[in-house]
Amino acid sequence: MGLTDRILWVAAGLCIAVTLWLSLVEVPPGTSAFGGADKVEHAFAYFLTALLLLLAAVWRPGRGDGVLAPWTWWVLGAMVLAGGAVEIVQSFVGREAELADWVAEIVAVVLAAGVLGVWRYSAGSSRGESSAV
């Protein structure tokens, strides 16, 4: 495993850990910058986490498929299910579980897959190949 691969795995792992931690700690009231800010925060966290995980595990720019490339849809599904599970767990740790948060997370995972697909297609097109997520 090369340095870039290690960096991507560490970044994905850290992002997963920070996202889980921020999802499960109690948030002081009145800390939201604007109405719906938490949806943006959920979407950003899941987009970044999903993109880093996809880059580490599914497709590595300039290096080809990653170890989980055959299971791309399973990786995406696991991210969506993890978001739903976190929402359920939140109701047990003094947080509010919201369907809208989970929807924001799902949209973010789909966007991350789309970004990866476009990036992957563009990389393949520049070499005369085509590949998709």
TORKOL-4160 file (C-alpha; in steps of 0.2 Angstrom, whole numbers, padded with zeros to 4 digits, m for minus):
133
<pt num="1" X="0000" Y="0000" Z="0000"/>
<pt num="2" X="0007" Y="0017" Z="m0005"/>
<pt num="3" X="0008" Y="0033" Z="0004"/>
<pt num="4" X="m0007" Y="0040" Z="m0005"/>
<pt num="5" X="m0018" Y="0025" Z="m0001"/>
<pt num="6" X="m0013" Y="0026" Z="0018"/>
<pt num="7" X="m0017" Y="0044" Z="0018"/>
<pt num="8" X="m0034" Y="0041" Z="0011"/>
<pt num="9" X="m0038" Y="0027" Z="0023"/>
<pt num="10" X="m0032" Y="0037" Z="0038"/>
<pt num="11" X="m0042" Y="0052" Z="0032"/>
<pt num="12" X="m0058" Y="0041" Z="0029"/>
<pt num="13" X="m0056" Y="0033" Z="0046"/>
<pt num="14" X="m0054" Y="0050" Z="0055"/>
<pt num="15" X="m0069" Y="0057" Z="0046"/>
<pt num="16" X="m0079" Y="0042" Z="0051"/>
<pt num="17" X="m0074" Y="0044" Z="0069"/>
<pt num="18" X="m0077" Y="0062" Z="0070"/>
<pt num="19" X="m0094" Y="0060" Z="0061"/>
<pt num="20" X="m0099" Y="0047" Z="0074"/>
<pt num="21" X="m0093" Y="0057" Z="0089"/>
<pt num="22" X="m0101" Y="0073" Z="0083"/>
<pt num="23" X="m0117" Y="0063" Z="0079"/>
<pt num="24" X="m0118" Y="0056" Z="0097"/>
<pt num="25" X="m0112" Y="0070" Z="0109"/>
<pt num="26" X="m0126" Y="0081" Z="0116"/>
<pt num="27" X="m0127" Y="0098" Z="0107"/>
<pt num="28" X="m0130" Y="0113" Z="0118"/>
<pt num="29" X="m0146" Y="0122" Z="0113"/>
<pt num="30" X="m0145" Y="0137" Z="0103"/>
<pt num="31" X="m0129" Y="0133" Z="0094"/>
<pt num="32" X="m0137" Y="0132" Z="0077"/>
<pt num="33" X="m0131" Y="0146" Z="0065"/>
<pt num="34" X="m0148" Y="0146" Z="0056"/>
<pt num="35" X="m0164" Y="0135" Z="0054"/>
<pt num="36" X="m0159" Y="0119" Z="0046"/>
<pt num="37" X="m0140" Y="0121" Z="0049"/>
<pt num="38" X="m0140" Y="0104" Z="0056"/>
<pt num="39" X="m0146" Y="0096" Z="0040"/>
<pt num="40" X="m0131" Y="0105" Z="0031"/>
<pt num="41" X="m0119" Y="0099" Z="0044"/>
<pt num="42" X="m0126" Y="0081" Z="0042"/>
<pt num="43" X="m0124" Y="0082" Z="0023"/>
<pt num="44" X="m0107" Y="0089" Z="0023"/>
<pt num="45" X="m0101" Y="0076" Z="0036"/>
<pt num="46" X="m0108" Y="0061" Z="0026"/>
<pt num="47" X="m0103" Y="0068" Z="0009"/>
<pt num="48" X="m0085" Y="0070" Z="0015"/>
<pt num="49" X="m0084" Y="0053" Z="0024"/>
<pt num="50" X="m0092" Y="0044" Z="0009"/>
<pt num="51" X="m0081" Y="0053" Z="m0004"/>
<pt num="52" X="m0065" Y="0049" Z="0006"/>
<pt num="53" X="m0071" Y="0031" Z="0009"/>
<pt num="54" X="m0075" Y="0028" Z="m0009"/>
<pt num="55" X="m0058" Y="0036" Z="m0014"/>
<pt num="56" X="m0049" Y="0024" Z="m0002"/>
<pt num="57" X="m0058" Y="0008" Z="m0005"/>
<pt num="58" X="m0067" Y="0009" Z="m0022"/>
<pt num="59" X="m0057" Y="0019" Z="m0034"/>
<pt num="60" X="m0040" Y="0027" Z="m0032"/>
<pt num="61" X="m0036" Y="0041" Z="m0045"/>
<pt num="62" X="m0022" Y="0036" Z="m0056"/>
<pt num="63" X="m0020" Y="0019" Z="m0047"/>
<pt num="64" X="m0036" Y="0010" Z="m0052"/>
<pt num="65" X="m0049" Y="0000" Z="m0042"/>
<pt num="66" X="m0047" Y="m0002" Z="m0024"/>
<pt num="67" X="m0050" Y="m0017" Z="m0013"/>
<pt num="68" X="m0069" Y="m0014" Z="m0011"/>
<pt num="69" X="m0072" Y="m0010" Z="m0030"/>
<pt num="70" X="m0083" Y="m0025" Z="m0033"/>
<pt num="71" X="m0093" Y="m0020" Z="m0018"/>
<pt num="72" X="m0096" Y="m0002" Z="m0022"/>
<pt num="73" X="m0115" Y="m0003" Z="m0020"/>
<pt num="74" X="m0113" Y="m0012" Z="m0004"/>
<pt num="75" X="m0101" Y="0002" Z="0003"/>
<pt num="76" X="m0114" Y="0015" Z="m0002"/>
<pt num="77" X="m0128" Y="0005" Z="0006"/>
<pt num="78" X="m0118" Y="0003" Z="0022"/>
<pt num="79" X="m0116" Y="0022" Z="0023"/>
<pt num="80" X="m0134" Y="0024" Z="0021"/>
<pt num="81" X="m0139" Y="0011" Z="0034"/>
<pt num="82" X="m0126" Y="0018" Z="0046"/>
<pt num="83" X="m0134" Y="0035" Z="0044"/>
<pt num="84" X="m0150" Y="0028" Z="0049"/>
<pt num="85" X="m0143" Y="0018" Z="0063"/>
<pt num="86" X="m0135" Y="0034" Z="0070"/>
<pt num="87" X="m0151" Y="0043" Z="0069"/>
<pt num="88" X="m0159" Y="0029" Z="0080"/>
<pt num="89" X="m0145" Y="0029" Z="0092"/>
<pt num="90" X="m0146" Y="0048" Z="0094"/>
<pt num="91" X="m0163" Y="0046" Z="0102"/>
<pt num="92" X="m0154" Y="0036" Z="0116"/>
<pt num="93" X="m0140" Y="0048" Z="0120"/>
<pt num="94" X="m0150" Y="0064" Z="0122"/>
<pt num="95" X="m0151" Y="0069" Z="0104"/>
<pt num="96" X="m0166" Y="0070" Z="0093"/>
<pt num="97" X="m0168" Y="0057" Z="0079"/>
<pt num="98" X="m0174" Y="0065" Z="0063"/>
<pt num="99" X="m0180" Y="0058" Z="0047"/>
<pt num="100" X="m0174" Y="0074" Z="0038"/>
<pt num="101" X="m0156" Y="0071" Z="0045"/>
<pt num="102" X="m0156" Y="0054" Z="0037"/>
<pt num="103" X="m0162" Y="0061" Z="0021"/>
<pt num="104" X="m0148" Y="0074" Z="0021"/>
<pt num="105" X="m0136" Y="0060" Z="0024"/>
<pt num="106" X="m0143" Y="0049" Z="0010"/>
<pt num="107" X="m0142" Y="0064" Z="m0002"/>
<pt num="108" X="m0124" Y="0067" Z="0003"/>
<pt num="109" X="m0119" Y="0049" Z="0000"/>
<pt num="110" X="m0127" Y="0049" Z="m0017"/>
<pt num="111" X="m0119" Y="0065" Z="m0022"/>
<pt num="112" X="m0102" Y="0058" Z="m0016"/>
<pt num="113" X="m0105" Y="0043" Z="m0027"/>
<pt num="114" X="m0109" Y="0055" Z="m0042"/>
<pt num="115" X="m0094" Y="0065" Z="m0039"/>
<pt num="116" X="m0083" Y="0050" Z="m0039"/>
<pt num="117" X="m0092" Y="0043" Z="m0055"/>
<pt num="118" X="m0089" Y="0059" Z="m0064"/>
<pt num="119" X="m0071" Y="0060" Z="m0058"/>
<pt num="120" X="m0068" Y="0042" Z="m0063"/>
<pt num="121" X="m0077" Y="0044" Z="m0080"/>
<pt num="122" X="m0066" Y="0060" Z="m0084"/>
<pt num="123" X="m0050" Y="0051" Z="m0079"/>
<pt num="124" X="m0055" Y="0036" Z="m0090"/>
<pt num="125" X="m0060" Y="0048" Z="m0105"/>
<pt num="126" X="m0044" Y="0056" Z="m0104"/>
<pt num="127" X="m0035" Y="0039" Z="m0107"/>
<pt num="128" X="m0048" Y="0034" Z="m0120"/>
<pt num="129" X="m0057" Y="0022" Z="m0107"/>
<pt num="130" X="m0074" Y="0023" Z="m0099"/>
<pt num="131" X="m0077" Y="0017" Z="m0081"/>
<pt num="132" X="m0091" Y="0021" Z="m0069"/>
<pt num="133" X="m0095" Y="0018" Z="m0051"/>
